[in-house]
Amino acid sequence: MIFFLNLIILLMVVLTFLSLIAGLLYTAKSKNDPSNKINKFMRYRVFLQFFAIVILVIAIYAKKQIIG
């Protein structure tokens, strides 16, 4: 169970980092995007980061409950 929680924590950290890098690269690549895709992409990135933080908090809390 601890291994599974550690795996979830690692996965969420990596996904959050990758979404940040992808957002920065997409913003840098599209200078003047008239279709407003940058805002949509950033909203998805922020949602993913929020979801990752919620899962991290739950996993850390569960890990502390198991270890004691």
mmCIF file of the N, C-alpha and C atoms, coordinates in Angstrom:
data_MODEL
# 
_entry.id   MODEL 
# 
loop_
_atom_site.group_PDB 
_atom_site.id 
_atom_site.type_symbol 
_atom_site.label_atom_id 
_atom_site.label_alt_id 
_atom_site.label_comp_id 
_atom_site.label_asym_id 
_atom_site.label_entity_id 
_atom_site.label_seq_id 
_atom_site.pdbx_PDB_ins_code 
_atom_site.Cartn_x 
_atom_site.Cartn_y 
_atom_site.Cartn_z 
_atom_site.occupancy 
_atom_site.B_iso_or_equiv 
_atom_site.pdbx_formal_charge 
_atom_site.auth_seq_id 
_atom_site.auth_comp_id 
_atom_site.auth_asym_id 
_atom_site.auth_atom_id 
_atom_site.pdbx_PDB_model_num 
ATOM 1   N N  . MET A 1 1  ? 0.818  -1.194 0.000   1.00 0.00 ? 1  MET A N  1 
ATOM 2   C CA . MET A 1 1  ? 0.000  0.000  0.000   1.00 0.00 ? 1  MET A CA 1 
ATOM 3   C C  . MET A 1 1  ? 0.862  1.258  0.000   1.00 0.00 ? 1  MET A C  1 
ATOM 4   N N  . ILE A 1 2  ? 1.944  1.250  0.791   1.00 0.00 ? 2  ILE A N  1 
ATOM 5   C CA . ILE A 1 2  ? 2.844  2.408  0.836   1.00 0.00 ? 2  ILE A CA 1 
ATOM 6   C C  . ILE A 1 2  ? 3.505  2.616  -0.518  1.00 0.00 ? 2  ILE A C  1 
ATOM 7   N N  . PHE A 1 3  ? 3.892  1.526  -1.171  1.00 0.00 ? 3  PHE A N  1 
ATOM 8   C CA . PHE A 1 3  ? 4.503  1.631  -2.495  1.00 0.00 ? 3  PHE A CA 1 
ATOM 9   C C  . PHE A 1 3  ? 3.530  2.265  -3.480  1.00 0.00 ? 3  PHE A C  1 
ATOM 10  N N  . PHE A 1 4  ? 2.275  1.871  -3.423  1.00 0.00 ? 4  PHE A N  1 
ATOM 11  C CA . PHE A 1 4  ? 1.254  2.416  -4.312  1.00 0.00 ? 4  PHE A CA 1 
ATOM 12  C C  . PHE A 1 4  ? 1.071  3.921  -4.067  1.00 0.00 ? 4  PHE A C  1 
ATOM 13  N N  . LEU A 1 5  ? 1.049  4.337  -2.812  1.00 0.00 ? 5  LEU A N  1 
ATOM 14  C CA . LEU A 1 5  ? 0.907  5.757  -2.495  1.00 0.00 ? 5  LEU A CA 1 
ATOM 15  C C  . LEU A 1 5  ? 2.129  6.549  -2.950  1.00 0.00 ? 5  LEU A C  1 
ATOM 16  N N  . ASN A 1 6  ? 3.318  5.977  -2.761  1.00 0.00 ? 6  ASN A N  1 
ATOM 17  C CA . ASN A 1 6  ? 4.528  6.641  -3.249  1.00 0.00 ? 6  ASN A CA 1 
ATOM 18  C C  . ASN A 1 6  ? 4.503  6.776  -4.769  1.00 0.00 ? 6  ASN A C  1 
ATOM 19  N N  . LEU A 1 7  ? 4.000  5.760  -5.449  1.00 0.00 ? 7  LEU A N  1 
ATOM 20  C CA . LEU A 1 7  ? 3.893  5.801  -6.904  1.00 0.00 ? 7  LEU A CA 1 
ATOM 21  C C  . LEU A 1 7  ? 2.914  6.879  -7.355  1.00 0.00 ? 7  LEU A C  1 
ATOM 22  N N  . ILE A 1 8  ? 1.805  7.017  -6.651  1.00 0.00 ? 8  ILE A N  1 
ATOM 23  C CA . ILE A 1 8  ? 0.828  8.063  -6.981  1.00 0.00 ? 8  ILE A CA 1 
ATOM 24  C C  . ILE A 1 8  ? 1.440  9.446  -6.772  1.00 0.00 ? 8  ILE A C  1 
ATOM 25  N N  . ILE A 1 9  ? 2.152  9.632  -5.679  1.00 0.00 ? 9  ILE A N  1 
ATOM 26  C CA . ILE A 1 9  ? 2.783  10.921 -5.399  1.00 0.00 ? 9  ILE A CA 1 
ATOM 27  C C  . ILE A 1 9  ? 3.798  11.266 -6.484  1.00 0.00 ? 9  ILE A C  1 
ATOM 28  N N  . LEU A 1 10 ? 4.629  10.311 -6.848  1.00 0.00 ? 10 LEU A N  1 
ATOM 29  C CA . LEU A 1 10 ? 5.622  10.537 -7.897  1.00 0.00 ? 10 LEU A CA 1 
ATOM 30  C C  . LEU A 1 10 ? 4.952  10.846 -9.233  1.00 0.00 ? 10 LEU A C  1 
ATOM 31  N N  . LEU A 1 11 ? 3.906  10.120 -9.555  1.00 0.00 ? 11 LEU A N  1 
ATOM 32  C CA . LEU A 1 11 ? 3.188  10.348 -10.813 1.00 0.00 ? 11 LEU A CA 1 
ATOM 33  C C  . LEU A 1 11 ? 2.570  11.743 -10.856 1.00 0.00 ? 11 LEU A C  1 
ATOM 34  N N  . MET A 1 12 ? 1.981  12.182 -9.771  1.00 0.00 ? 12 MET A N  1 
ATOM 35  C CA . MET A 1 12 ? 1.364  13.514 -9.737  1.00 0.00 ? 12 MET A CA 1 
ATOM 36  C C  . MET A 1 12 ? 2.409  14.627 -9.856  1.00 0.00 ? 12 MET A C  1 
ATOM 37  N N  . VAL A 1 13 ? 3.555  14.448 -9.226  1.00 0.00 ? 13 VAL A N  1 
ATOM 38  C CA . VAL A 1 13 ? 4.627  15.443 -9.338  1.00 0.00 ? 13 VAL A CA 1 
ATOM 39  C C  . VAL A 1 13 ? 5.118  15.534 -10.778 1.00 0.00 ? 13 VAL A C  1 
ATOM 40  N N  . VAL A 1 14 ? 5.307  14.386 -11.421 1.00 0.00 ? 14 VAL A N  1 
ATOM 41  C CA . VAL A 1 14 ? 5.775  14.378 -12.804 1.00 0.00 ? 14 VAL A CA 1 
ATOM 42  C C  . VAL A 1 14 ? 4.730  14.984 -13.737 1.00 0.00 ? 14 VAL A C  1 
ATOM 43  N N  . LEU A 1 15 ? 3.465  14.633 -13.565 1.00 0.00 ? 15 LEU A N  1 
ATOM 44  C CA . LEU A 1 15 ? 2.415  15.185 -14.420 1.00 0.00 ? 15 LEU A CA 1 
ATOM 45  C C  . LEU A 1 15 ? 2.281  16.698 -14.249 1.00 0.00 ? 15 LEU A C  1 
ATOM 46  N N  . THR A 1 16 ? 2.403  17.179 -13.026 1.00 0.00 ? 16 THR A N  1 
ATOM 47  C CA . THR A 1 16 ? 2.329  18.613 -12.787 1.00 0.00 ? 16 THR A CA 1 
ATOM 48  C C  . THR A 1 16 ? 3.501  19.332 -13.446 1.00 0.00 ? 16 THR A C  1 
ATOM 49  N N  . PHE A 1 17 ? 4.681  18.777 -13.325 1.00 0.00 ? 17 PHE A N  1 
ATOM 50  C CA . PHE A 1 17 ? 5.853  19.372 -13.946 1.00 0.00 ? 17 PHE A CA 1 
ATOM 51  C C  . PHE A 1 17 ? 5.724  19.379 -15.467 1.00 0.00 ? 17 PHE A C  1 
ATOM 52  N N  . LEU A 1 18 ? 5.267  18.268 -16.038 1.00 0.00 ? 18 LEU A N  1 
ATOM 53  C CA . LEU A 1 18 ? 5.116  18.195 -17.492 1.00 0.00 ? 18 LEU A CA 1 
ATOM 54  C C  . LEU A 1 18 ? 4.049  19.151 -18.004 1.00 0.00 ? 18 LEU A C  1 
ATOM 55  N N  . SER A 1 19 ? 2.974  19.316 -17.263 1.00 0.00 ? 19 SER A N  1 
ATOM 56  C CA . SER A 1 19 ? 1.944  20.262 -17.695 1.00 0.00 ? 19 SER A CA 1 
ATOM 57  C C  . SER A 1 19 ? 2.458  21.695 -17.633 1.00 0.00 ? 19 SER A C  1 
ATOM 58  N N  . LEU A 1 20 ? 3.284  21.998 -16.643 1.00 0.00 ? 20 LEU A N  1 
ATOM 59  C CA . LEU A 1 20 ? 3.879  23.330 -16.557 1.00 0.00 ? 20 LEU A CA 1 
ATOM 60  C C  . LEU A 1 20 ? 4.801  23.585 -17.746 1.00 0.00 ? 20 LEU A C  1 
ATOM 61  N N  . ILE A 1 21 ? 5.662  22.640 -18.065 1.00 0.00 ? 21 ILE A N  1 
ATOM 62  C CA . ILE A 1 21 ? 6.584  22.782 -19.188 1.00 0.00 ? 21 ILE A CA 1 
ATOM 63  C C  . ILE A 1 21 ? 5.815  22.878 -20.506 1.00 0.00 ? 21 ILE A C  1 
ATOM 64  N N  . ALA A 1 22 ? 4.790  22.041 -20.685 1.00 0.00 ? 22 ALA A N  1 
ATOM 65  C CA . ALA A 1 22 ? 4.002  22.087 -21.913 1.00 0.00 ? 22 ALA A CA 1 
ATOM 66  C C  . ALA A 1 22 ? 3.300  23.430 -22.060 1.00 0.00 ? 22 ALA A C  1 
ATOM 67  N N  . GLY A 1 23 ? 2.778  23.974 -20.978 1.00 0.00 ? 23 GLY A N  1 
ATOM 68  C CA . GLY A 1 23 ? 2.128  25.279 -21.024 1.00 0.00 ? 23 GLY A CA 1 
ATOM 69  C C  . GLY A 1 23 ? 3.099  26.381 -21.393 1.00 0.00 ? 23 GLY A C  1 
ATOM 70  N N  . LEU A 1 24 ? 4.283  26.338 -20.818 1.00 0.00 ? 24 LEU A N  1 
ATOM 71  C CA . LEU A 1 24 ? 5.289  27.349 -21.141 1.00 0.00 ? 24 LEU A CA 1 
ATOM 72  C C  . LEU A 1 24 ? 5.732  27.253 -22.594 1.00 0.00 ? 24 LEU A C  1 
ATOM 73  N N  . LEU A 1 25 ? 5.946  26.033 -23.077 1.00 0.00 ? 25 LEU A N  1 
ATOM 74  C CA . LEU A 1 25 ? 6.368  25.858 -24.470 1.00 0.00 ? 25 LEU A CA 1 
ATOM 75  C C  . LEU A 1 25 ? 5.273  26.282 -25.446 1.00 0.00 ? 25 LEU A C  1 
ATOM 76  N N  . TYR A 1 26 ? 4.034  25.942 -25.147 1.00 0.00 ? 26 TYR A N  1 
ATOM 77  C CA . TYR A 1 26 ? 2.934  26.319 -26.030 1.00 0.00 ? 26 TYR A CA 1 
ATOM 78  C C  . TYR A 1 26 ? 2.749  27.833 -26.060 1.00 0.00 ? 26 TYR A C  1 
ATOM 79  N N  . THR A 1 27 ? 2.900  28.477 -24.915 1.00 0.00 ? 27 THR A N  1 
ATOM 80  C CA . THR A 1 27 ? 2.774  29.930 -24.851 1.00 0.00 ? 27 THR A CA 1 
ATOM 81  C C  . THR A 1 27 ? 3.909  30.607 -25.615 1.00 0.00 ? 27 THR A C  1 
ATOM 82  N N  . ALA A 1 28 ? 5.110  30.082 -25.483 1.00 0.00 ? 28 ALA A N  1 
ATOM 83  C CA . ALA A 1 28 ? 6.255  30.670 -26.183 1.00 0.00 ? 28 ALA A CA 1 
ATOM 84  C C  . ALA A 1 28 ? 6.166  30.448 -27.691 1.00 0.00 ? 28 ALA A C  1 
ATOM 85  N N  . LYS A 1 29 ? 5.604  29.318 -28.098 1.00 0.00 ? 29 LYS A N  1 
ATOM 86  C CA . LYS A 1 29 ? 5.533  28.985 -29.521 1.00 0.00 ? 29 LYS A CA 1 
ATOM 87  C C  . LYS A 1 29 ? 4.487  29.824 -30.247 1.00 0.00 ? 29 LYS A C  1 
ATOM 88  N N  . SER A 1 30 ? 3.349  30.028 -29.647 1.00 0.00 ? 30 SER A N  1 
ATOM 89  C CA . SER A 1 30 ? 2.280  30.776 -30.304 1.00 0.00 ? 30 SER A CA 1 
ATOM 90  C C  . SER A 1 30 ? 2.285  32.210 -29.799 1.00 0.00 ? 30 SER A C  1 
ATOM 91  N N  . LYS A 1 31 ? 2.867  33.088 -30.593 1.00 0.00 ? 31 LYS A N  1 
ATOM 92  C CA . LYS A 1 31 ? 3.061  34.474 -30.155 1.00 0.00 ? 31 LYS A CA 1 
ATOM 93  C C  . LYS A 1 31 ? 1.745  35.238 -30.085 1.00 0.00 ? 31 LYS A C  1 
ATOM 94  N N  . ASN A 1 32 ? 1.052  35.357 -31.185 1.00 0.00 ? 32 ASN A N  1 
ATOM 95  C CA . ASN A 1 32 ? -0.231 36.068 -31.215 1.00 0.00 ? 32 ASN A CA 1 
ATOM 96  C C  . ASN A 1 32 ? -1.289 35.108 -31.733 1.00 0.00 ? 32 ASN A C  1 
ATOM 97  N N  . ASP A 1 33 ? -1.897 34.395 -30.826 1.00 0.00 ? 33 ASP A N  1 
ATOM 98  C CA . ASP A 1 33 ? -2.901 33.396 -31.203 1.00 0.00 ? 33 ASP A CA 1 
ATOM 99  C C  . ASP A 1 33 ? -4.289 34.036 -31.165 1.00 0.00 ? 33 ASP A C  1 
ATOM 100 N N  . PRO A 1 34 ? -4.865 34.334 -32.335 1.00 0.00 ? 34 PRO A N  1 
ATOM 101 C CA . PRO A 1 34 ? -6.173 34.994 -32.337 1.00 0.00 ? 34 PRO A CA 1 
ATOM 102 C C  . PRO A 1 34 ? -7.320 34.086 -31.910 1.00 0.00 ? 34 PRO A C  1 
ATOM 103 N N  . SER A 1 35 ? -7.120 32.777 -31.963 1.00 0.00 ? 35 SER A N  1 
ATOM 104 C CA . SER A 1 35 ? -8.207 31.856 -31.612 1.00 0.00 ? 35 SER A CA 1 
ATOM 105 C C  . SER A 1 35 ? -8.311 31.617 -30.110 1.00 0.00 ? 35 SER A C  1 
ATOM 106 N N  . ASN A 1 36 ? -7.421 32.231 -29.337 1.00 0.00 ? 36 ASN A N  1 
ATOM 107 C CA . ASN A 1 36 ? -7.477 32.177 -27.876 1.00 0.00 ? 36 ASN A CA 1 
ATOM 108 C C  . ASN A 1 36 ? -7.279 30.763 -27.330 1.00 0.00 ? 36 ASN A C  1 
ATOM 109 N N  . LYS A 1 37 ? -6.479 29.959 -28.021 1.00 0.00 ? 37 LYS A N  1 
ATOM 110 C CA . LYS A 1 37 ? -6.204 28.598 -27.553 1.00 0.00 ? 37 LYS A CA 1 
ATOM 111 C C  . LYS A 1 37 ? -5.281 28.589 -26.338 1.00 0.00 ? 37 LYS A C  1 
ATOM 112 N N  . ILE A 1 38 ? -4.499 29.642 -26.175 1.00 0.00 ? 38 ILE A N  1 
ATOM 113 C CA . ILE A 1 38 ? -3.576 29.696 -25.040 1.00 0.00 ? 38 ILE A CA 1 
ATOM 114 C C  . ILE A 1 38 ? -4.357 29.703 -23.731 1.00 0.00 ? 38 ILE A C  1 
ATOM 115 N N  . ASN A 1 39 ? -5.424 30.488 -23.660 1.00 0.00 ? 39 ASN A N  1 
ATOM 116 C CA . ASN A 1 39 ? -6.219 30.546 -22.429 1.00 0.00 ? 39 ASN A CA 1 
ATOM 117 C C  . ASN A 1 39 ? -6.876 29.207 -22.121 1.00 0.00 ? 39 ASN A C  1 
ATOM 118 N N  . LYS A 1 40 ? -7.364 28.537 -23.152 1.00 0.00 ? 40 LYS A N  1 
ATOM 119 C CA . LYS A 1 40 ? -7.988 27.229 -22.942 1.00 0.00 ? 40 LYS A CA 1 
ATOM 120 C C  . LYS A 1 40 ? -6.953 26.217 -22.449 1.00 0.00 ? 40 LYS A C  1 
ATOM 121 N N  . PHE A 1 41 ? -5.773 26.238 -23.063 1.00 0.00 ? 41 PHE A N  1 
ATOM 122 C CA . PHE A 1 41 ? -4.710 25.322 -22.661 1.00 0.00 ? 41 PHE A CA 1 
ATOM 123 C C  . PHE A 1 41 ? -4.288 25.594 -21.229 1.00 0.00 ? 41 PHE A C  1 
ATOM 124 N N  . MET A 1 42 ? -4.183 26.857 -20.849 1.00 0.00 ? 42 MET A N  1 
ATOM 125 C CA . MET A 1 42 ? -3.783 27.201 -19.487 1.00 0.00 ? 42 MET A CA 1 
ATOM 126 C C  . MET A 1 42 ? -4.860 26.810 -18.469 1.00 0.00 ? 42 MET A C  1 
ATOM 127 N N  . ARG A 1 43 ? -6.122 26.909 -18.848 1.00 0.00 ? 43 ARG A N  1 
ATOM 128 C CA . ARG A 1 43 ? -7.190 26.465 -17.940 1.00 0.00 ? 43 ARG A CA 1 
ATOM 129 C C  . ARG A 1 43 ? -7.082 24.970 -17.672 1.00 0.00 ? 43 ARG A C  1 
ATOM 130 N N  . TYR A 1 44 ? -6.816 24.200 -18.722 1.00 0.00 ? 44 TYR A N  1 
ATOM 131 C CA . TYR A 1 44 ? -6.641 22.758 -18.537 1.00 0.00 ? 44 TYR A CA 1 
ATOM 132 C C  . TYR A 1 44 ? -5.434 22.467 -17.650 1.00 0.00 ? 44 TYR A C  1 
ATOM 133 N N  . ARG A 1 45 ? -4.362 23.226 -17.826 1.00 0.00 ? 45 ARG A N  1 
ATOM 134 C CA . ARG A 1 45 ? -3.157 23.027 -17.030 1.00 0.00 ? 45 ARG A CA 1 
ATOM 135 C C  . ARG A 1 45 ? -3.425 23.335 -15.563 1.00 0.00 ? 45 ARG A C  1 
ATOM 136 N N  . VAL A 1 46 ? -4.129 24.418 -15.298 1.00 0.00 ? 46 VAL A N  1 
ATOM 137 C CA . VAL A 1 46 ? -4.440 24.779 -13.910 1.00 0.00 ? 46 VAL A CA 1 
ATOM 138 C C  . VAL A 1 46 ? -5.350 23.728 -13.279 1.00 0.00 ? 46 VAL A C  1 
ATOM 139 N N  . PHE A 1 47 ? -6.319 23.224 -14.041 1.00 0.00 ? 47 PHE A N  1 
ATOM 140 C CA . PHE A 1 47 ? -7.196 22.173 -13.523 1.00 0.00 ? 47 PHE A CA 1 
ATOM 141 C C  . PHE A 1 47 ? -6.400 20.922 -13.189 1.00 0.00 ? 47 PHE A C  1 
ATOM 142 N N  . LEU A 1 48 ? -5.478 20.535 -14.061 1.00 0.00 ? 48 LEU A N  1 
ATOM 143 C CA . LEU A 1 48 ? -4.642 19.357 -13.808 1.00 0.00 ? 48 LEU A CA 1 
ATOM 144 C C  . LEU A 1 48 ? -3.782 19.568 -12.560 1.00 0.00 ? 48 LEU A C  1 
ATOM 145 N N  . GLN A 1 49 ? -3.249 20.758 -12.392 1.00 0.00 ? 49 GLN A N  1 
ATOM 146 C CA . GLN A 1 49 ? -2.434 21.030 -11.216 1.00 0.00 ? 49 GLN A CA 1 
ATOM 147 C C  . GLN A 1 49 ? -3.274 20.995 -9.936  1.00 0.00 ? 49 GLN A C  1 
ATOM 148 N N  . PHE A 1 50 ? -4.481 21.519 -9.980  1.00 0.00 ? 50 PHE A N  1 
ATOM 149 C CA . PHE A 1 50 ? -5.365 21.462 -8.814  1.00 0.00 ? 50 PHE A CA 1 
ATOM 150 C C  . PHE A 1 50 ? -5.688 20.010 -8.466  1.00 0.00 ? 50 PHE A C  1 
ATOM 151 N N  . PHE A 1 51 ? -6.020 19.212 -9.479  1.00 0.00 ? 51 PHE A N  1 
ATOM 152 C CA . PHE A 1 51 ? -6.324 17.802 -9.273  1.00 0.00 ? 51 PHE A CA 1 
ATOM 153 C C  . PHE A 1 51 ? -5.113 17.072 -8.685  1.00 0.00 ? 51 PHE A C  1 
ATOM 154 N N  . ALA A 1 52 ? -3.915 17.398 -9.168  1.00 0.00 ? 52 ALA A N  1 
ATOM 155 C CA . ALA A 1 52 ? -2.704 16.771 -8.655  1.00 0.00 ? 52 ALA A CA 1 
ATOM 156 C C  . ALA A 1 52 ? -2.470 17.134 -7.190  1.00 0.00 ? 52 ALA A C  1 
ATOM 157 N N  . ILE A 1 53 ? -2.718 18.377 -6.822  1.00 0.00 ? 53 ILE A N  1 
ATOM 158 C CA . ILE A 1 53 ? -2.527 18.795 -5.436  1.00 0.00 ? 53 ILE A CA 1 
ATOM 159 C C  . ILE A 1 53 ? -3.518 18.086 -4.517  1.00 0.00 ? 53 ILE A C  1 
ATOM 160 N N  . VAL A 1 54 ? -4.767 17.958 -4.950  1.00 0.00 ? 54 VAL A N  1 
ATOM 161 C CA . VAL A 1 54 ? -5.770 17.261 -4.142  1.00 0.00 ? 54 VAL A CA 1 
ATOM 162 C C  . VAL A 1 54 ? -5.366 15.808 -3.928  1.00 0.00 ? 54 VAL A C  1 
ATOM 163 N N  . ILE A 1 55 ? -4.929 15.144 -4.990  1.00 0.00 ? 55 ILE A N  1 
ATOM 164 C CA . ILE A 1 55 ? -4.508 13.744 -4.879  1.00 0.00 ? 55 ILE A CA 1 
ATOM 165 C C  . ILE A 1 55 ? -3.270 13.630 -3.987  1.00 0.00 ? 55 ILE A C  1 
ATOM 166 N N  . LEU A 1 56 ? -2.335 14.569 -4.108  1.00 0.00 ? 56 LEU A N  1 
ATOM 167 C CA . LEU A 1 56 ? -1.150 14.544 -3.246  1.00 0.00 ? 56 LEU A CA 1 
ATOM 168 C C  . LEU A 1 56 ? -1.517 14.675 -1.773  1.00 0.00 ? 56 LEU A C  1 
ATOM 169 N N  . VAL A 1 57 ? -2.425 15.581 -1.457  1.00 0.00 ? 57 VAL A N  1 
ATOM 170 C CA . VAL A 1 57 ? -2.829 15.764 -0.061  1.00 0.00 ? 57 VAL A CA 1 
ATOM 171 C C  . VAL A 1 57 ? -3.493 14.504 0.474   1.00 0.00 ? 57 VAL A C  1 
ATOM 172 N N  . ILE A 1 58 ? -4.369 13.905 -0.327  1.00 0.00 ? 58 ILE A N  1 
ATOM 173 C CA . ILE A 1 58 ? -5.046 12.675 0.098   1.00 0.00 ? 58 ILE A CA 1 
ATOM 174 C C  . ILE A 1 58 ? -4.042 11.542 0.292   1.00 0.00 ? 58 ILE A C  1 
ATOM 175 N N  . ALA A 1 59 ? -3.087 11.417 -0.634  1.00 0.00 ? 59 ALA A N  1 
ATOM 176 C CA . ALA A 1 59 ? -2.096 10.343 -0.536  1.00 0.00 ? 59 ALA A CA 1 
ATOM 177 C C  . ALA A 1 59 ? -1.188 10.531 0.678   1.00 0.00 ? 59 ALA A C  1 
ATOM 178 N N  . ILE A 1 60 ? -0.779 11.754 0.941   1.00 0.00 ? 60 ILE A N  1 
ATOM 179 C CA . ILE A 1 60 ? 0.090  11.998 2.101   1.00 0.00 ? 60 ILE A CA 1 
ATOM 180 C C  . ILE A 1 60 ? -0.673 11.748 3.397   1.00 0.00 ? 60 ILE A C  1 
ATOM 181 N N  . TYR A 1 61 ? -1.932 12.160 3.450   1.00 0.00 ? 61 TYR A N  1 
ATOM 182 C CA . TYR A 1 61 ? -2.755 11.907 4.642   1.00 0.00 ? 61 TYR A CA 1 
ATOM 183 C C  . TYR A 1 61 ? -2.940 10.404 4.867   1.00 0.00 ? 61 TYR A C  1 
ATOM 184 N N  . ALA A 1 62 ? -3.228 9.663  3.795   1.00 0.00 ? 62 ALA A N  1 
ATOM 185 C CA . ALA A 1 62 ? -3.415 8.220  3.916   1.00 0.00 ? 62 ALA A CA 1 
ATOM 186 C C  . ALA A 1 62 ? -2.109 7.543  4.337   1.00 0.00 ? 62 ALA A C  1 
ATOM 187 N N  . LYS A 1 63 ? -1.004 8.028  3.815   1.00 0.00 ? 63 LYS A N  1 
ATOM 188 C CA . LYS A 1 63 ? 0.293  7.463  4.176   1.00 0.00 ? 63 LYS A CA 1 
ATOM 189 C C  . LYS A 1 63 ? 0.587  7.672  5.668   1.00 0.00 ? 63 LYS A C  1 
ATOM 190 N N  . LYS A 1 64 ? 0.259  8.838  6.189   1.00 0.00 ? 64 LYS A N  1 
ATOM 191 C CA . LYS A 1 64 ? 0.475  9.101  7.612   1.00 0.00 ? 64 LYS A CA 1 
ATOM 192 C C  . LYS A 1 64 ? -0.441 8.249  8.468   1.00 0.00 ? 64 LYS A C  1 
ATOM 193 N N  . GLN A 1 65 ? -1.646 7.978  8.012   1.00 0.00 ? 65 GLN A N  1 
ATOM 194 C CA . GLN A 1 65 ? -2.561 7.125  8.760   1.00 0.00 ? 65 GLN A CA 1 
ATOM 195 C C  . GLN A 1 65 ? -2.077 5.687  8.793   1.00 0.00 ? 65 GLN A C  1 
ATOM 196 N N  . ILE A 1 66 ? -1.477 5.227  7.712   1.00 0.00 ? 66 ILE A N  1 
ATOM 197 C CA . ILE A 1 66 ? -1.005 3.842  7.656   1.00 0.00 ? 66 ILE A CA 1 
ATOM 198 C C  . ILE A 1 66 ? 0.239  3.670  8.520   1.00 0.00 ? 66 ILE A C  1 
ATOM 199 N N  . ILE A 1 67 ? 1.177  4.608  8.403   1.00 0.00 ? 67 ILE A N  1 
ATOM 200 C CA . ILE A 1 67 ? 2.428  4.497  9.148   1.00 0.00 ? 67 ILE A CA 1 
ATOM 201 C C  . ILE A 1 67 ? 2.189  4.742  10.642  1.00 0.00 ? 67 ILE A C  1 
ATOM 202 N N  . GLY A 1 68 ? 1.354  5.704  10.947  1.00 0.00 ? 68 GLY A N  1 
ATOM 203 C CA . GLY A 1 68 ? 1.005  5.959  12.349  1.00 0.00 ? 68 GLY A CA 1 
ATOM 204 C C  . GLY A 1 68 ? 1.761  7.049  12.922  1.00 0.00 ? 68 GLY A C  1 
# 
